Amino acid sequence: MHWEQKVQYATNTDVGMRRKNNQDSLVVQTLAEQEVWEKKGHLFVVADGMGGHAVGELASKIAVDTIPLTFLKSRARDIAGSLIESVEHANAAIYRKGSENLDFKRMGTTCVVLALGPSGASIAHVGDSRCYRVRKDRIEQVTFDHSLEWELRRQGTLKPGDVFLPEAKHVITRSLGPEEKVQVDVDGPHPVLPGDQFVLCSDGLTGHVADAEIGMIVRELPPDEASKLLVNLANLRGGSDNTTVIVVRVEAGPNDSPEPVLATGTETTTWGWLLGFWFSILLCVVGTYGIVNEYPVQGAGGATAGLLAIMLLLRRWYRSREPEFRELPETTIHARVYTSTRARTTKVFLQGLAKLERELKKLAIEENWKVDWEEHDKQLDLAREALDTKKGGGAAMSHLGQALDILTLGLHARRKQQRLRQMAQDDKSDG
């Protein structure tokens, strides 16, 4: 990555549908001077606080206030050293604050930090807040979750596909604040290509939106639209936690070759895969014909080869739809991809967005929400037109996302009215 490459980003954070306060925090620190950038890089931070009442909120706020300043002042020899120093400094600040007051005892926060500089993308993290890289039609998780589930995977006790108790999924094994010392993982530097996008998020997002869906949204939409749709989708699917998202896109520089243009259709398989699949079926048919007639040995060989080819192709198709777990390391500093998932937009996903919009619209009409219906209907018509073209996956997602955002604003306004009404009733009861 070089200085001339522009970085676009968008942030979004929301309290969710079940929490009373937002314990997530975020900060973005972009540098205006090339000399400083060449030593450090642009910085993006997401922290997810833990603790009752305002304790978690305070912990995450200390993290996002401390890390950028310490990162810039650090005299470490490399970016990894500066990242570790800044996160350790935040841990010490939170630990000190927690030691001053019994109400703050063992307060903590997760933390994920992305630095984009001349050497590429470097990520420091503690806890289960994540960083993803979206490149072409893949979304890759480039941080290791410090959670019970992932630690069991590292040890080999839990295999991909094994059933894991839902209540234990979010048990984290490492965080900032509860202990005087903390182990900070640093991943990278990862090479950055023009068009690469990074997503930093709290587990409020990943608890409701699958990796592949995150990849589809970020791949198709500009950062501001993507961040809105990601948070709205998490909320409309339950919003059980605070949700925070930062979407970062690295543009091409003036001397970079253009980013390859990828189709935005909704196909889930390639032509090569389809040709191989149908050829394998043909081989099975011809082999079976040989067995029934005068060539049993040759026919059996052909049929067997065809069946094996079909099994391999189906296995490849299945793996392209599910997260691919890579080897989980034990070292502190590394540059690996932990999961990799196909992120090309599917018809099924677009249909799911359309269904969600219909259900939300029905509720809005029934409860008489305040909605800008003229703009909503306009976006919905544009989405239908895009879907009719059969290759307008990105445009359809954009318009459906904007229609959902308009309805979600109405939902939030409705919820606010209900809270105010409830507060007024409580005041009357107290009086």
The 8 nearest C-alpha neighbors of each residue, nearest first, counted from 0:
[[1, 117, 119, 191, 116, 118, 2, 4],
 [2, 0, 117, 3, 4, 116, 252, 37],
 [1, 3, 4, 33, 0, 117, 36, 5],
 [4, 2, 252, 1, 5, 253, 251, 0],
 [5, 3, 252, 2, 251, 250, 1, 6],
 [6, 4, 250, 249, 3, 7, 252, 251],
 [5, 7, 249, 248, 250, 4, 8, 247],
 [8, 6, 248, 247, 249, 5, 9, 222],
 [9, 7, 247, 246, 222, 248, 6, 10],
 [8, 10, 223, 222, 246, 245, 226, 247],
 [11, 9, 245, 244, 226, 246, 8, 12],
 [10, 12, 244, 243, 226, 245, 227, 13],
 [11, 13, 243, 242, 244, 10, 14, 230],
 [12, 14, 242, 15, 241, 243, 11, 21],
 [13, 15, 241, 21, 20, 18, 242, 16],
 [16, 14, 238, 241, 13, 240, 234, 17],
 [15, 17, 238, 18, 239, 234, 237, 14],
 [16, 18, 239, 15, 238, 240, 19, 14],
 [19, 17, 20, 15, 16, 14, 240, 241],
 [20, 18, 17, 21, 14, 15, 16, 52],
 [21, 19, 18, 14, 22, 53, 52, 56],
 [20, 22, 14, 23, 241, 56, 13, 19],
 [21, 23, 56, 48, 55, 47, 20, 24],
 [24, 22, 47, 21, 46, 48, 59, 56],
 [25, 23, 46, 59, 60, 45, 47, 22],
 [24, 26, 45, 44, 63, 46, 23, 27],
 [25, 27, 44, 63, 43, 28, 45, 24],
 [28, 26, 43, 42, 29, 44, 25, 41],
 [27, 29, 42, 41, 43, 30, 26, 67],
 [30, 28, 41, 42, 27, 31, 40, 43],
 [29, 31, 32, 41, 36, 28, 35, 40],
 [30, 32, 33, 29, 36, 35, 34, 41],
 [33, 31, 34, 35, 30, 36, 37, 29],
 [32, 34, 36, 35, 37, 2, 31, 30],
 [35, 33, 37, 36, 32, 38, 39, 31],
 [34, 36, 38, 37, 33, 32, 39, 30],
 [37, 35, 40, 33, 39, 38, 34, 30],
 [36, 38, 34, 35, 39, 117, 33, 40],
 [39, 37, 36, 35, 40, 34, 116, 78],
 [40, 38, 36, 37, 35, 116, 78, 71],
 [39, 41, 116, 36, 115, 114, 37, 42],
 [40, 42, 29, 115, 114, 28, 30, 116],
 [41, 43, 114, 28, 113, 27, 29, 40],
 [44, 42, 27, 113, 112, 26, 28, 114],
 [43, 45, 112, 26, 25, 111, 27, 113],
 [46, 44, 25, 111, 110, 24, 200, 199],
 [47, 45, 110, 59, 24, 109, 23, 108],
 [48, 46, 23, 109, 108, 59, 201, 22],
 [49, 47, 55, 108, 59, 22, 56, 23],
 [50, 48, 55, 107, 108, 106, 47, 54],
 [49, 51, 55, 54, 106, 52, 48, 107],
 [50, 52, 54, 53, 55, 49, 106, 103],
 [51, 53, 54, 50, 55, 20, 56, 19],
 [54, 52, 56, 55, 57, 51, 22, 50],
 [55, 53, 50, 57, 56, 52, 51, 103],
 [56, 54, 48, 49, 50, 58, 57, 22],
 [55, 57, 22, 53, 54, 59, 48, 58],
 [56, 58, 60, 54, 55, 59, 53, 61],
 [59, 57, 55, 61, 60, 56, 107, 48],
 [58, 60, 48, 62, 46, 56, 61, 108],
 [59, 61, 57, 62, 63, 58, 24, 64],
 [62, 60, 64, 58, 59, 63, 65, 57],
 [63, 61, 59, 89, 65, 60, 64, 66],
 [62, 64, 60, 65, 66, 61, 26, 25],
 [65, 63, 61, 62, 66, 60, 67, 68],
 [66, 64, 62, 89, 63, 68, 67, 61],
 [65, 67, 85, 69, 68, 63, 70, 86],
 [68, 66, 70, 69, 65, 71, 64, 28],
 [69, 67, 71, 70, 66, 65, 72, 64],
 [68, 70, 85, 72, 66, 71, 67, 73],
 [69, 71, 67, 85, 73, 68, 81, 72],
 [72, 70, 68, 69, 73, 67, 39, 81],
 [73, 71, 69, 70, 68, 74, 81, 67],
 [72, 74, 70, 81, 75, 71, 69, 84],
 [75, 73, 76, 72, 81, 71, 77, 80],
 [76, 74, 80, 81, 73, 77, 78, 84],
 [75, 77, 74, 80, 78, 81, 79, 73],
 [78, 76, 80, 79, 75, 81, 38, 39],
 [77, 79, 81, 80, 82, 39, 76, 75],
 [80, 78, 82, 81, 77, 83, 185, 121],
 [79, 81, 83, 75, 78, 77, 82, 84],
 [82, 80, 78, 84, 75, 79, 73, 83],
 [83, 81, 79, 85, 80, 84, 78, 123],
 [82, 84, 80, 86, 81, 85, 87, 183],
 [83, 85, 81, 87, 82, 86, 88, 80],
 [84, 86, 66, 69, 88, 70, 82, 87],
 [87, 85, 89, 83, 88, 84, 66, 90],
 [86, 88, 90, 84, 89, 85, 83, 91],
 [87, 89, 85, 91, 86, 90, 84, 92],
 [90, 88, 86, 92, 62, 87, 91, 65],
 [89, 91, 175, 87, 176, 93, 88, 92],
 [90, 92, 94, 88, 89, 93, 95, 87],
 [93, 91, 89, 95, 94, 90, 96, 88],
 [94, 92, 176, 96, 90, 95, 91, 58],
 [93, 95, 176, 97, 91, 96, 92, 179],
 [96, 94, 98, 92, 97, 93, 91, 99],
 [97, 95, 93, 99, 98, 94, 92, 103],
 [96, 98, 103, 104, 94, 95, 99, 100],
 [97, 99, 95, 96, 100, 104, 94, 101],
 [100, 98, 96, 97, 95, 101, 103, 104],
 [99, 101, 103, 102, 98, 97, 104, 96],
 [100, 102, 104, 103, 99, 98, 97, 105],
 [103, 101, 100, 104, 54, 97, 106, 99],
 [104, 102, 97, 101, 100, 106, 54, 105],
 [103, 105, 97, 101, 106, 102, 98, 100],
 [106, 104, 177, 97, 107, 103, 176, 178],
 [107, 105, 50, 103, 104, 177, 176, 54],
 [108, 106, 176, 49, 175, 58, 177, 48],
 [107, 109, 48, 175, 47, 49, 59, 174],
 [108, 110, 126, 47, 174, 46, 125, 175],
 [109, 111, 46, 125, 124, 45, 128, 126],
 [110, 112, 124, 45, 44, 123, 128, 129],
 [111, 113, 44, 123, 122, 43, 124, 110],
 [114, 112, 122, 43, 42, 121, 44, 115],
 [113, 115, 42, 121, 41, 40, 120, 122],
 [116, 114, 120, 40, 41, 119, 113, 42],
 [115, 117, 40, 119, 118, 39, 114, 37],
 [116, 118, 0, 119, 1, 37, 40, 115],
 [119, 117, 116, 188, 0, 120, 190, 189],
 [120, 118, 190, 188, 116, 191, 189, 117],
 [119, 121, 115, 189, 188, 114, 187, 191],
 [122, 120, 187, 188, 114, 186, 113, 189],
 [121, 123, 113, 186, 112, 185, 114, 187],
 [124, 122, 185, 112, 184, 111, 82, 186],
 [123, 125, 111, 110, 184, 112, 183, 122],
 [124, 126, 110, 174, 109, 183, 173, 111],
 [127, 125, 109, 145, 174, 173, 128, 171],
 [128, 126, 144, 145, 129, 146, 109, 171],
 [129, 127, 201, 202, 200, 126, 111, 109],
 [130, 128, 200, 199, 142, 127, 111, 201],
 [129, 131, 199, 198, 142, 141, 140, 200],
 [132, 130, 140, 198, 139, 197, 141, 133],
 [131, 133, 197, 139, 196, 138, 134, 140],
 [134, 132, 138, 196, 137, 195, 197, 214],
 [133, 135, 195, 137, 136, 132, 138, 196],
 [134, 136, 137, 133, 261, 218, 195, 194],
 [137, 135, 342, 343, 134, 341, 138, 133],
 [138, 136, 341, 342, 134, 340, 135, 133],
 [137, 139, 133, 214, 340, 132, 339, 342],
 [140, 138, 339, 132, 131, 338, 141, 336],
 [139, 141, 131, 338, 337, 142, 336, 130],
 [142, 140, 336, 131, 337, 130, 139, 335],
 [143, 141, 140, 130, 129, 144, 186, 337],
 [142, 144, 145, 337, 141, 149, 127, 327],
 [145, 143, 127, 146, 149, 126, 142, 129],
 [146, 144, 126, 172, 127, 171, 173, 143],
 [147, 145, 171, 172, 144, 149, 148, 170],
 [146, 148, 150, 149, 170, 171, 172, 151],
 [149, 147, 151, 146, 150, 168, 152, 163],
 [150, 148, 152, 151, 146, 147, 144, 153],
 [149, 151, 153, 147, 152, 148, 146, 154],
 [150, 152, 154, 156, 157, 148, 149, 153],
 [153, 151, 157, 149, 155, 150, 154, 156],
 [152, 154, 150, 327, 151, 155, 149, 328],
 [155, 153, 151, 152, 156, 150, 157, 327],
 [154, 156, 152, 153, 157, 151, 158, 150],
 [157, 155, 151, 154, 152, 158, 153, 150],
 [158, 156, 152, 151, 155, 161, 159, 148],
 [157, 159, 161, 152, 160, 155, 156, 151],
 [160, 158, 161, 157, 324, 152, 323, 162],
 [159, 161, 158, 162, 157, 163, 321, 322],
 [162, 160, 158, 159, 163, 157, 156, 164],
 [163, 161, 160, 164, 157, 159, 165, 158],
 [162, 164, 165, 161, 168, 148, 167, 157],
 [163, 165, 167, 166, 168, 162, 148, 169],
 [166, 164, 168, 167, 163, 169, 162, 170],
 [165, 167, 164, 168, 169, 170, 163, 148],
 [168, 166, 170, 165, 164, 169, 147, 163],
 [169, 167, 165, 166, 170, 148, 164, 163],
 [168, 170, 167, 171, 146, 166, 147, 127],
 [169, 171, 167, 146, 147, 168, 172, 148],
 [172, 170, 146, 145, 173, 169, 147, 126],
 [171, 173, 146, 145, 147, 170, 126, 174],
 [172, 174, 126, 145, 171, 125, 175, 146],
 [175, 173, 126, 109, 125, 108, 107, 176],
 [176, 174, 90, 108, 107, 109, 177, 181],
 [175, 177, 94, 107, 93, 90, 178, 106],
 [176, 178, 105, 107, 106, 94, 175, 179],
 [179, 177, 180, 176, 94, 181, 175, 105],
 [178, 180, 94, 91, 181, 177, 176, 90],
 [181, 179, 178, 182, 90, 91, 87, 176],
 [180, 182, 183, 87, 175, 178, 179, 90],
 [181, 183, 184, 180, 125, 173, 331, 87],
 [182, 184, 125, 124, 83, 181, 185, 123],
 [185, 183, 331, 123, 124, 332, 186, 182],
 [184, 186, 123, 332, 122, 331, 79, 333],
 [187, 185, 334, 333, 122, 332, 121, 123],
 [188, 186, 334, 121, 189, 333, 120, 122],
 [187, 189, 121, 120, 119, 118, 334, 190],
 [188, 190, 187, 120, 119, 334, 191, 121],
 [191, 189, 119, 188, 120, 192, 118, 0],
 [190, 192, 119, 0, 189, 195, 120, 193],
 [191, 193, 195, 194, 190, 0, 249, 251],
 [194, 192, 251, 250, 195, 249, 258, 191],
 [193, 195, 250, 249, 192, 196, 258, 248],
 [196, 194, 134, 192, 249, 193, 133, 248],
 [195, 197, 248, 133, 247, 132, 249, 194],
 [198, 196, 132, 247, 131, 246, 133, 248],
 [197, 199, 246, 131, 130, 245, 200, 247],
 [200, 198, 130, 245, 129, 244, 45, 131],
 [201, 199, 244, 243, 129, 128, 198, 245],
 [200, 202, 128, 203, 243, 242, 47, 204],
 [201, 203, 205, 204, 206, 128, 200, 127],
 [202, 204, 242, 240, 241, 201, 206, 205],
 [205, 203, 202, 206, 242, 233, 207, 208],
 [204, 206, 202, 208, 207, 203, 209, 201],
 [205, 207, 204, 203, 202, 208, 209, 233],
 [206, 208, 233, 205, 204, 236, 209, 203],
 [209, 207, 205, 204, 233, 206, 212, 213],
 [208, 210, 212, 211, 205, 213, 207, 206],
 [209, 211, 213, 212, 214, 208, 340, 138],
 [210, 212, 342, 214, 213, 209, 340, 341],
 [213, 211, 215, 209, 214, 210, 216, 208],
 [212, 214, 210, 216, 211, 215, 217, 209],
 [213, 215, 342, 211, 138, 217, 212, 216],
 [216, 214, 342, 212, 218, 344, 213, 217],
 [215, 217, 213, 219, 218, 214, 225, 220],
 [218, 216, 214, 225, 220, 219, 215, 213],
 [217, 219, 215, 216, 214, 220, 133, 135],
 [218, 220, 393, 216, 217, 215, 221, 396],
 [219, 221, 225, 217, 216, 224, 218, 222],
 [220, 222, 224, 223, 225, 219, 217, 218],
 [223, 221, 225, 9, 246, 224, 8, 226],
 [224, 222, 9, 226, 225, 221, 227, 8],
 [225, 223, 227, 226, 222, 221, 220, 228],
 [226, 224, 222, 228, 220, 217, 227, 223],
 [225, 227, 229, 223, 224, 228, 11, 222],
 [228, 226, 224, 230, 225, 229, 231, 223],
 [227, 229, 231, 225, 230, 226, 400, 232],
 [228, 230, 232, 226, 227, 231, 225, 233],
 [231, 229, 233, 227, 232, 228, 234, 242],
 [232, 230, 228, 234, 233, 229, 235, 227],
 [231, 233, 235, 229, 234, 230, 228, 236],
 [234, 232, 230, 207, 236, 238, 231, 235],
 [238, 235, 233, 231, 237, 236, 232, 15],
 [234, 236, 232, 237, 233, 231, 238, 355],
 [237, 235, 233, 234, 238, 232, 207, 208],
 [236, 238, 234, 239, 235, 233, 16, 207],
 [234, 239, 237, 15, 16, 233, 240, 236],
 [238, 240, 237, 17, 16, 15, 203, 241],
 [241, 239, 203, 238, 15, 242, 18, 17],
 [240, 242, 14, 15, 203, 13, 21, 23],
 [243, 241, 203, 13, 204, 12, 201, 240],
 [242, 244, 12, 200, 201, 11, 13, 23],
 [245, 243, 200, 11, 10, 199, 226, 12],
 [244, 246, 10, 199, 198, 9, 200, 247],
 [245, 247, 198, 9, 8, 222, 197, 226],
 [248, 246, 8, 197, 196, 7, 198, 245],
 [247, 249, 196, 7, 6, 195, 8, 250],
 [250, 248, 6, 194, 195, 193, 5, 196],
 [251, 249, 193, 5, 194, 4, 6, 248],
 [252, 250, 193, 4, 255, 194, 253, 249],
 [251, 253, 4, 255, 3, 254, 250, 5],
 [254, 252, 255, 251, 3, 4, 256, 257],
 [255, 253, 252, 256, 251, 3, 257, 4],
 [256, 254, 252, 253, 251, 257, 193, 258],
 [255, 257, 258, 254, 251, 252, 253, 193],
 [258, 256, 259, 255, 251, 193, 260, 252],
 [257, 259, 260, 193, 194, 256, 251, 255],
 [260, 258, 257, 261, 135, 256, 194, 193],
 [259, 261, 258, 262, 257, 135, 263, 194],
 [262, 260, 259, 263, 135, 136, 258, 264],
 [261, 263, 264, 260, 390, 265, 343, 392],
 [262, 264, 392, 393, 390, 261, 391, 265],
 [265, 263, 390, 392, 262, 266, 391, 389],
 [264, 266, 345, 346, 344, 392, 267, 263],
 [267, 265, 268, 264, 345, 346, 269, 344],
 [266, 268, 345, 265, 269, 343, 344, 320],
 [269, 267, 266, 272, 270, 273, 316, 271],
 [270, 268, 272, 271, 273, 267, 266, 274],
 [269, 271, 273, 272, 274, 268, 275, 276],
 [270, 272, 274, 269, 273, 275, 268, 276],
 [271, 273, 275, 269, 270, 274, 276, 268],
 [274, 272, 276, 270, 275, 271, 277, 269],
 [275, 273, 271, 277, 276, 272, 278, 270],
 [274, 276, 278, 272, 273, 277, 279, 271],
 [275, 277, 273, 279, 274, 278, 272, 309],
 [278, 276, 280, 279, 274, 275, 281, 273],
 [277, 279, 281, 275, 280, 276, 274, 282],
 [280, 278, 305, 282, 276, 277, 281, 309],
 [281, 279, 277, 283, 282, 278, 305, 284],
 [280, 282, 278, 284, 279, 283, 285, 277],
 [281, 283, 279, 305, 285, 280, 284, 301],
 [284, 282, 302, 305, 286, 280, 281, 285],
 [285, 283, 281, 287, 286, 282, 288, 280],
 [284, 286, 288, 282, 287, 283, 281, 289],
 [287, 285, 298, 302, 301, 289, 283, 288],
 [286, 288, 290, 284, 289, 285, 298, 283],
 [287, 289, 285, 291, 286, 290, 292, 284],
 [288, 290, 298, 294, 286, 292, 287, 291],
 [291, 289, 295, 298, 287, 288, 292, 294],
 [290, 292, 288, 289, 287, 295, 293, 294],
 [291, 293, 289, 290, 294, 288, 295, 287],
 [294, 292, 295, 289, 290, 291, 288, 298],
 [293, 295, 289, 297, 290, 298, 296, 292],
 [294, 296, 290, 298, 289, 297, 299, 293],
 [297, 295, 299, 298, 294, 300, 290, 289],
 [298, 296, 300, 299, 294, 295, 301, 289],
 [297, 299, 286, 289, 290, 295, 301, 300],
 [298, 300, 302, 296, 301, 297, 286, 295],
 [301, 299, 297, 303, 298, 302, 304, 296],
 [300, 302, 286, 298, 304, 303, 299, 282],
 [301, 303, 283, 286, 305, 299, 304, 300],
 [304, 302, 306, 300, 305, 301, 299, 307],
 [303, 305, 301, 307, 302, 306, 300, 308],
 [306, 304, 279, 283, 302, 308, 282, 303],
 [305, 307, 309, 303, 308, 304, 302, 310],
 [308, 306, 310, 304, 309, 305, 303, 311],
 [307, 309, 305, 311, 306, 310, 279, 312],
 [310, 308, 306, 312, 307, 311, 279, 313],
 [311, 309, 307, 313, 308, 312, 314, 306],
 [312, 310, 314, 308, 309, 313, 315, 307],
 [311, 313, 315, 309, 314, 310, 308, 316],
 [314, 312, 316, 310, 315, 311, 309, 317],
 [313, 315, 311, 317, 312, 316, 310, 318],
 [316, 314, 312, 318, 313, 317, 319, 311],
 [317, 315, 313, 319, 314, 318, 312, 320],
 [318, 316, 314, 320, 319, 315, 313, 321],
 [317, 319, 315, 321, 320, 316, 314, 323],
 [320, 318, 316, 317, 341, 321, 315, 340],
 [319, 321, 318, 317, 341, 340, 316, 322],
 [320, 322, 318, 319, 340, 323, 317, 341],
 [323, 321, 340, 339, 338, 324, 320, 318],
 [322, 324, 338, 339, 321, 340, 325, 318],
 [325, 323, 338, 337, 322, 326, 339, 159],
 [324, 326, 337, 338, 327, 323, 336, 339],
 [325, 327, 328, 324, 337, 153, 336, 335],
 [328, 326, 153, 325, 337, 329, 152, 143],
 [329, 327, 330, 326, 153, 333, 331, 335],
 [328, 330, 331, 327, 153, 332, 333, 154],
 [331, 329, 328, 332, 333, 184, 327, 185],
 [330, 332, 184, 185, 333, 329, 183, 182],
 [333, 331, 185, 186, 330, 184, 334, 187],
 [334, 332, 186, 187, 335, 185, 331, 330],
 [335, 333, 187, 186, 189, 188, 336, 332],
 [334, 336, 333, 337, 141, 186, 187, 142],
 [335, 337, 141, 338, 140, 139, 325, 339],
 [338, 336, 325, 140, 324, 141, 335, 143],
 [339, 337, 324, 323, 140, 139, 322, 336],
 [338, 340, 139, 323, 322, 138, 140, 137],
 [341, 339, 322, 138, 137, 211, 321, 342],
 [340, 342, 137, 319, 320, 343, 211, 136],
 [343, 341, 214, 215, 211, 137, 136, 138],
 [342, 344, 136, 215, 341, 345, 265, 267],
 [343, 345, 215, 265, 342, 392, 346, 264],
 [346, 344, 265, 347, 348, 266, 343, 267],
 [345, 347, 349, 265, 348, 350, 344, 266],
 [346, 348, 350, 345, 349, 351, 265, 344],
 [347, 349, 351, 345, 350, 346, 352, 344],
 [350, 348, 352, 346, 351, 347, 353, 345],
 [349, 351, 353, 347, 348, 352, 346, 354],
 [350, 352, 348, 354, 349, 353, 355, 347],
 [353, 351, 355, 349, 350, 354, 356, 348],
 [352, 354, 350, 356, 351, 355, 349, 357],
 [355, 353, 351, 357, 356, 352, 350, 358],
 [356, 354, 352, 358, 353, 357, 359, 351],
 [355, 357, 353, 359, 354, 358, 403, 360],
 [358, 356, 360, 354, 355, 359, 361, 353],
 [359, 357, 361, 355, 360, 356, 354, 362],
 [358, 360, 362, 356, 361, 357, 363, 355],
 [361, 359, 363, 357, 362, 358, 356, 364],
 [360, 362, 358, 364, 359, 363, 357, 365],
 [361, 363, 365, 359, 360, 364, 366, 358],
 [364, 362, 360, 368, 366, 361, 365, 367],
 [365, 363, 367, 361, 362, 366, 360, 368],
 [364, 366, 362, 363, 367, 361, 368, 360],
 [367, 365, 363, 364, 368, 362, 413, 361],
 [368, 366, 364, 363, 365, 369, 362, 370],
 [369, 367, 363, 409, 366, 370, 413, 364],
 [368, 370, 409, 367, 371, 412, 413, 363],
 [369, 371, 409, 372, 368, 406, 405, 408],
 [372, 370, 373, 374, 375, 405, 369, 406],
 [371, 373, 375, 370, 374, 376, 377, 405],
 [372, 374, 376, 375, 371, 377, 370, 378],
 [373, 375, 377, 372, 376, 371, 378, 402],
 [374, 376, 372, 402, 378, 377, 373, 371],
 [377, 375, 379, 373, 378, 374, 372, 380],
 [376, 378, 374, 380, 375, 379, 373, 381],
 [379, 377, 398, 381, 375, 376, 380, 402],
 [378, 380, 376, 382, 381, 377, 402, 375],
 [381, 379, 383, 377, 382, 378, 376, 384],
 [380, 382, 384, 378, 379, 383, 385, 377],
 [383, 381, 395, 379, 398, 385, 380, 384],
 [384, 382, 386, 380, 385, 381, 387, 379],
 [385, 383, 381, 387, 382, 386, 380, 388],
 [386, 384, 391, 395, 382, 388, 387, 383],
 [387, 385, 383, 388, 389, 384, 391, 395],
 [386, 388, 384, 389, 385, 383, 391, 390],
 [387, 389, 386, 385, 390, 391, 384, 383],
 [390, 388, 387, 386, 391, 264, 385, 392],
 [391, 389, 264, 388, 392, 263, 265, 386],
 [390, 392, 385, 394, 393, 389, 386, 395],
 [391, 393, 395, 264, 394, 263, 390, 396],
 [392, 394, 219, 396, 395, 391, 263, 397],
 [395, 393, 397, 391, 396, 392, 385, 398],
 [396, 394, 382, 385, 392, 398, 397, 393],
 [397, 395, 399, 393, 394, 398, 400, 392],
 [396, 398, 394, 400, 395, 399, 393, 401],
 [399, 397, 382, 401, 378, 400, 395, 396],
 [400, 398, 402, 396, 401, 397, 382, 395],
 [399, 401, 403, 397, 398, 402, 228, 396],
 [400, 402, 404, 398, 403, 399, 397, 405],
 [401, 403, 375, 399, 405, 404, 400, 378],
 [404, 402, 400, 406, 401, 405, 356, 407],
 [403, 405, 407, 401, 406, 402, 400, 408],
 [406, 404, 402, 408, 403, 407, 401, 375],
 [405, 407, 409, 403, 404, 408, 410, 370],
 [406, 408, 410, 404, 409, 405, 403, 411],
 [409, 407, 411, 405, 410, 406, 404, 412],
 [408, 410, 406, 412, 407, 370, 369, 411],
 [409, 411, 407, 413, 408, 412, 414, 406],
 [410, 412, 414, 408, 413, 409, 415, 407],
 [411, 413, 415, 409, 410, 414, 408, 416],
 [412, 414, 410, 416, 411, 415, 409, 368],
 [415, 413, 417, 411, 416, 412, 410, 418],
 [416, 414, 412, 418, 417, 413, 411, 419],
 [417, 415, 413, 419, 414, 418, 420, 412],
 [416, 418, 414, 420, 415, 419, 421, 413],
 [419, 417, 421, 415, 420, 416, 422, 414],
 [420, 418, 422, 416, 421, 417, 423, 415],
 [421, 419, 417, 423, 418, 422, 416, 424],
 [420, 422, 418, 424, 423, 419, 417, 425],
 [423, 421, 425, 419, 424, 420, 418, 426],
 [422, 424, 426, 420, 421, 425, 419, 427],
 [423, 425, 421, 427, 426, 422, 428, 420],
 [426, 424, 422, 428, 427, 423, 421, 429],
 [425, 427, 423, 429, 424, 428, 430, 422],
 [428, 426, 430, 424, 425, 429, 423, 422],
 [427, 429, 425, 426, 430, 424, 423, 422],
 [430, 428, 426, 427, 425, 424, 423, 422],
 [429, 427, 428, 426, 425, 424, 423, 422]]
